[in-house]
Amino acid sequence: MVSTGGEYYLGLDIGSLSTKCVVIDAEREIVQTHVTATGCSPGRTGRAVYDDLLARAGIRDGLRGVVATGYGRVSIDFASKRFTEIACHARGAHHHNPCVRTVVDIGGQDSKVIKLNEGGDVIDFCMNDKCAAGTGKFLEIMAKTLTVDLVDLGPVAAASRAPCALSSTCSVFAESEVVSLLAEGASREDILAGVCRSVARRVGNMAVRMGLDGDVVFVGGVSKNVGVRRELQEFLGIEFFELPGDPQLNGALGAALLAKEADHGNQ
């Protein structure tokens, strides 16, 4: 889709595992999106995604603002502003559904539960960023240990009828526990279902401590894992509000929306 004329805003979410980008127009409609692996150079990846999207959308002359978020946001030297992923996820979720009051985000290196008010502003949050357990990295380690592609982890786990119980909350010890379960004859399906349950319960306990009000959304790369999603919904006893499009893009969308708000606030 190539656009001509008008004003556009770009949100760039540089995560530990993936880089997400969203371009919106003056009406807050999404014009272009892109997701790619972050790799070892967040700054270089961010620049490449930025240049590619502007070329494909044909909007370079109409670009009014760029907001960077995610752990790699400090490496984006062409950003107009930088915001935390907490603020960006809040804005993206509120844009889709003003009734959202809780955002659950499981990314590559951390997990967060974010509380919003009726205006979409962050009023509280809690975060697990000290341990890989309860994050996408934990799932990546388990998938590698069990020789399963990460994208297949959820569907394989969903086939389980008797999920294994993992007692370890540390990713290092959990890896050893998985190896022991394999030696005892446990199936990959049951072990992976246990892995998904372990992640869901760790994050679910954070959500319970924060309290669940209004509609709840699940975002971040791990939200696309059907095994974790199912286990988390069962643990919390709720159904997540389904965001339109790719929930992994929510932070980048929020960044683009904040770019628009910042631009109009400066006028």
N, C-alpha and C positions, 0 to 999 in steps of 0.2 A: 504493500500500500504506500503510494507516494503522495505526499500532501504539498500543496502550494498555498502560500499566504497564511495569515493567522498567527497566533502565538502558541508556543509549545513549552512544555516543562518536562524535565527528565529526572527520574529518581534512580539512583544506583545503590544497590544493596550488596556490599562486598562481604560475603560470609567466609567462614574458614574453609568450607568445602566448595561452595558454589557462589557465583556472581550473578545477580539478577538485575535486570534493567527494565524500566517501564517509561514510556513517553505518553503524556496526555496532552490534549488540546485545551483551548480556552473553556470548553464546556465540560471539562473533566472526563472526557471520553478517552479510552485507551487507543492510542494510534499504533504503537509498536511495543513488542516485548522481546526479551531475550534472556536465556539462562545458559550458563556455561561453567565449566570447572574453574575455580579460582587459581589453582596451581601455586607455584612458589613465589610469584610476583603479583600481589594484589594491584599495585599501581599500574603495571603493564597490562594486566588483564582488563582492569577498569577502563583504561584508555582505548584498548582495542574494541571493547564492547560499545563504548561511547561513539567512536568513529564509525563503526559498522552500522549502528542504528541510525545515526544522522544521515549517513549516505543512503541507506535503504528507504528511509522515510522522506528524504528530501526536505528537511526542515531546518537545516543549519542556520539559515538567515532569520528564521522565526523563533529560534530558541531563546527563551527569556530567563531561564534559571535552571540550575543543576543542584540537586541536594544529594549528598552521599551519606550513607548510613552503613551499619555493620561494623565488624571488628576492623576491617581494612579501610574505613572511611578517611583516616588521617593520611593515607597514601594518595588520595585523589586531589591533586593540586589544582585541577580545573573546576572544582565544585564551588558554587556560589556560597553555600552554607553546608554545615554538617549537623546532623541530629542523631541521637541514639536510636537504635532499633526499637526500643521500647516506645518512644514517641511516634515513630513511623508506623509500627504495627497498630498502635491505637488509632491513628488517623486513617489508615487503610481500612480497618475493620468498621469504624464508624461511618465511613463513606458508603460502604455497602449496606450497612444496617444500623441505623441510629439507636436501635434497641439493644445492641451488644453492650454488655457491661463487663464481660470477662474475656480476655484473649489468652489462650494457651499456645505458647510458641516453643517448639522443640527444634533447635537448629543443630549444626554440626558440632559445636563446642560448648553449648550451654542450653539450658531450658529456662523458660520464664512463664510466670502467670501475672497478667497485667489487669488491673482494675480500672474501669473508666467511669466517668460521670455521664450524665445525659447529653452533655455537650461534646463528648468524645475526648475529653482531657484525661490524662493519667492522674489518678488519685492515690494509687498504691501499686506496688509490685513486689514480687519475690523472685529470686534468681538462683539457679544452681550453675556456678561457673568454676567450681573448685575441683570437680571430679567428673570424669568422662561418663560415669554411669548416669543414665537418664538423658543421654544426648545421642545425636546421630553418629558420633564417633564410636560409641559403645556398640551400636548396631553394625557399624562397618567392621569393627574388630571381630564380632561374633560371626558375621557373614564370611569373613576371610577364614576364620578357624574352621567353619563348617563347609568351606568351598562352595558357597552359594553366592551368586551375583546379588549385590545389594538391592537391585530393583525387584528381584524375585523373592526376597526375604519375607515380605508380607504375605504374598499368595501361598508360599510354601507353609508358613506358620498357620495360615487359615485352614489348611487341610488336617491339622492336628485334632485328635479326639481326646488326648490325655496329656495336656501340657506339663512339662517337667517343672518342678519347683527349684528355683535357683536361690540359694541362701546367701550368696555373696552379694554385697552392695558395691564392692570395688571391682572395676573392670578387669584389673589384673588377676584377682582371685577368681572372678567369674569365668575368665578364659580357662583357667586350670580346672574349674568345676565342669565346664562344658566338655573338656577333653576326657575327664573321668566318666561323665555320663555316656559319652560315645563308647568308651571301653566297656561299660556295663551293658551295652546293647540298646540304649535309647535311640529312637529314630531322630533324624534331623528335623522332621516336622514338629515332633513333641518338644525338642530342645529349643527350636526357634520360637515356638509358641510361648515357652517359658521365658525366653529372652524378651519378647514383646510384652508379656505380662509384667516382667520386672521393671521395664522402662515405664510402662503405664502406671504402675503403682507408685513408683518414685515421684513422677510428675503429678500424679493424681493426689498424693498426700500434700504436695505444695498447694494445689488448687483448693483442697478441703480446708487447709489452714487459712487461706485467703478468703474463702467464702465464695459461693457461686450465686450471682444475682443476674437477672435478666437473661438475654440470649448469650450463649457461650460459643466462641469460634476456636477452631484448632488450625494453626498456621505453621509455616516453616516446612522445610523439606521432609521431615518425619511425618507430617500430617498426611502425606501421600501413601504412607505405609498402612495397608488395610489391617494388618495384624495389630499394630499399636493403636490405631484408631478404634477398632472394635473393643480391645481390652480397656482402653481409657474410658470409653462411653459406658461400658459395663461397670467399671469401678466407681465412676461418678454417678451412675444412675440417671444419665441424661442423654439426649441426642444433640449433637453439635449442630448449630446453624451452618448450613452449607454455603460458603462463599461462592459467587459465580467465578468461573475461570479457575486459574491455578492458584491454590492457597500459598504456594511457595513465593508468589510474586507480591504478597500483601505488603511486606516491608518496603519494597521498591515503589509500589503504588503510593503508599503513605508518604514516601520521600518526595515523589513527584507532586503530590497534593500540597505538601509543605513548601515546595519551591514556588508553586503558584500563589500560595497565601503570602509568602515573603515578598514576592514581586509586587503584588497589589497593595501590600502594606507599606511599600516604599514609594508608592505613587502619591 
